[in-house]
Amino acid sequence: MYWANFLHIYQPAEQTQDILNRVVNESYRPIIKRLKSSVRAKLTLNVNAILTELLVEHGYEDIIKDLRYLSEKGQLEFTESAKYHAFLPLIPKDEIKRQIELNHKINKSIFGEIYKPRGFFSPEMAFSREVADVVSDMGYEWMVLDEITESGKTGQLTYDSFFVADEFPKLKFFFRERKPSNIIMSGVARSTKSFIETLGEEYNDNRYLLTAMDGETFGHHRPGLEKLLFDIWDEASFKHILISEIPEYFKKSKKCIPQNSTWASTEKDLEEGTQFRSWKDPENALHTMQWHFLDFVHQRVIAYKGPEELQNKTRMKMDEAFASDQFWWASGKPWWSIEMIEKGAWKLLDTLKSIQEAGEDIEEGERFYNDIINTAFAWQRSGYIRQLAQEYKNVARIPFKERTVGENKPEVYAAFIEMMKDKMREASQNEDYEKAILWRDAIWKLETKNDIYDAIHATDLLRIEVPDWRLREIMDKYKEQYKKIRPGQPEHRDI
């Protein structure tokens, strides 16, 4: 099967040297070293230019040199992006273009002529028509997006073609597949064998696999997970290709109508029009203040006509202030960091202070800054943030036991438990003890309602491994049993 693997690596401009050093040594260097030693592996990579600058500034020239070497060798292709990881759908078109131009200029100057990205990665895989318009006008050939962007639904795509849209005739669209990406990221599969088994029979030579995730997941966020990536790179049944190469092997195109979304969006988010809520939640007062402050400073930076040197200095600070981090960490659903909120607000205030004769504008900026910080601390002290996080978890995840037994469908719950016990015994007999432990833990989580904390739900994994007819057969068996003992109460008539 063909596999196009995409990784995105990024660190914020203010990242401390000690953390950067850890990320480099735990993630970037091991991945690059293994990629260099592989004769089969290929990688489509996004490196935001602020990270490229940080690597040079702190002496990690080996990373730059090796990425350049891999690109020259044809094992790696770069994508274009936004230098400071701005959330592009929520900023003006001129600023979208500027962030992309800055990204290209810096990466081109550091990587050299080999830096010729054909495709585009919008931070957070955030899509809007305005973003696509700019990307298309700037001459990029394709965008990599999440599968939910194709139609607002997940699990609907067939990966035997690439996608086009009438609205953007110059662009191709490639969609990240959530299931295999999440299986890898979550650490559910820890070996190539278990990964292939988890994929199921639908993954065959008639289609391709496109996974996408943060590069820091391997070795830094999840120590040891890089071994799975390396094993998959070595697996003979996978033919590794770059995203740009997909049309060479799968020549058909299909029409799509891309929907505003991100790689974190849910179907419910799109139905409610809140697909960008982690960055601009209409119910989040902090987000409202942050965006008002950003717009306030931005308008004054645009209008500033001071000395050219000061204009350039102020403009550079404004570019950095567009970074998406402060909004993400102010969402409270569940992401929260007063430190990152303060850094974002301070960047805006510092940008404003760099404008000569700002006068009353600085006083207004200080009011914005103080309101944001005071609100953040008030939310923290009052327990409001804990409440938001809990509400988010409760809405986003309902225990499987409640969705079955609690909804008068006990036969569904019983069938899944029986099949998981069968899979646990089967794995143990095959001496695949790691997999046996996975199923044992899955049963415990379902029984104790702790499955709400899983990135990949155990029942989804079971559906992958067990044919639908087998699950239905067991459900029917339990349904007959429950009919015999079901009391004749009206509330049970829907069973």
Secondary structure as GFF3:
##gff-version 3
##sequence-region A 1 495
A	DSSP	beta_strand	2	9	.	.	.	ID=ss1
A	DSSP	alpha_helix	17	23	.	.	.	ID=ss2
A	DSSP	pi_helix	24	28	.	.	.	ID=ss3
A	DSSP	alpha_helix	29	37	.	.	.	ID=ss4
A	DSSP	beta_strand	43	47	.	.	.	ID=ss5
A	DSSP	alpha_helix	49	57	.	.	.	ID=ss6
A	DSSP	alpha_helix	61	73	.	.	.	ID=ss7
A	DSSP	beta_strand	76	80	.	.	.	ID=ss8
A	DSSP	three_ten_helix	88	90	.	.	.	ID=ss9
A	DSSP	alpha_helix	93	111	.	.	.	ID=ss10
A	DSSP	three_ten_helix	112	114	.	.	.	ID=ss11
A	DSSP	beta_strand	119	120	.	.	.	ID=ss12
A	DSSP	three_ten_helix	123	125	.	.	.	ID=ss13
A	DSSP	alpha_helix	129	137	.	.	.	ID=ss14
A	DSSP	beta_strand	142	146	.	.	.	ID=ss15
A	DSSP	alpha_helix	148	151	.	.	.	ID=ss16
A	DSSP	beta_strand	162	165	.	.	.	ID=ss17
A	DSSP	beta_strand	168	176	.	.	.	ID=ss18
A	DSSP	alpha_helix	178	186	.	.	.	ID=ss19
A	DSSP	alpha_helix	192	199	.	.	.	ID=ss20
A	DSSP	beta_strand	208	214	.	.	.	ID=ss21
A	DSSP	three_ten_helix	215	217	.	.	.	ID=ss22
A	DSSP	alpha_helix	226	234	.	.	.	ID=ss23
A	DSSP	beta_strand	239	241	.	.	.	ID=ss24
A	DSSP	three_ten_helix	243	245	.	.	.	ID=ss25
A	DSSP	alpha_helix	246	249	.	.	.	ID=ss26
A	DSSP	beta_strand	253	255	.	.	.	ID=ss27
A	DSSP	alpha_helix	267	272	.	.	.	ID=ss28
A	DSSP	alpha_helix	285	303	.	.	.	ID=ss29
A	DSSP	alpha_helix	308	321	.	.	.	ID=ss30
A	DSSP	alpha_helix	325	328	.	.	.	ID=ss31
A	DSSP	alpha_helix	338	353	.	.	.	ID=ss32
A	DSSP	alpha_helix	360	382	.	.	.	ID=ss33
A	DSSP	alpha_helix	384	396	.	.	.	ID=ss34
A	DSSP	alpha_helix	400	404	.	.	.	ID=ss35
A	DSSP	three_ten_helix	405	407	.	.	.	ID=ss36
A	DSSP	alpha_helix	410	429	.	.	.	ID=ss37
A	DSSP	alpha_helix	433	448	.	.	.	ID=ss38
A	DSSP	three_ten_helix	450	453	.	.	.	ID=ss39
A	DSSP	alpha_helix	458	465	.	.	.	ID=ss40
A	DSSP	alpha_helix	468	485	.	.	.	ID=ss41
A	DSSP	three_ten_helix	490	492	.	.	.	ID=ss42
###
